[in-house]
Amino acid sequence: MSWLAAPTAAASACLLAGALHAPYKHFDRHLDTVRERLAAAAAAGGSPQAAPPPLYVVCRRGNDSQRAVARLREAGISHAVD
């Protein structure tokens, strides 16, 4: 799973199949969706004890992705990387 923490104009330049595209300023609106997608990906993996699926956070310059990863960690999603 990937999360794109970038404005719409930047998102159109780097669309990723299956990604959740949203500006950082709307991050909290999408946190439940991130959790649901992670749970679905983990369930599809078979083993409930398996490592969580990868979560990559991407933005054009790296500022918003770093902020999004920090916010994800605050929300208990510690395996996100930017």
Buried (B, 14 or more C-beta within 10 A) or exposed (E): BBBBBBBEEBBEEEEBEEBBBBBBEEBEEBEEEBBEBBEEBBEEEEEEEEEBBEBBBBBBEEEBBBBBBEBBEEBEBEEBEB
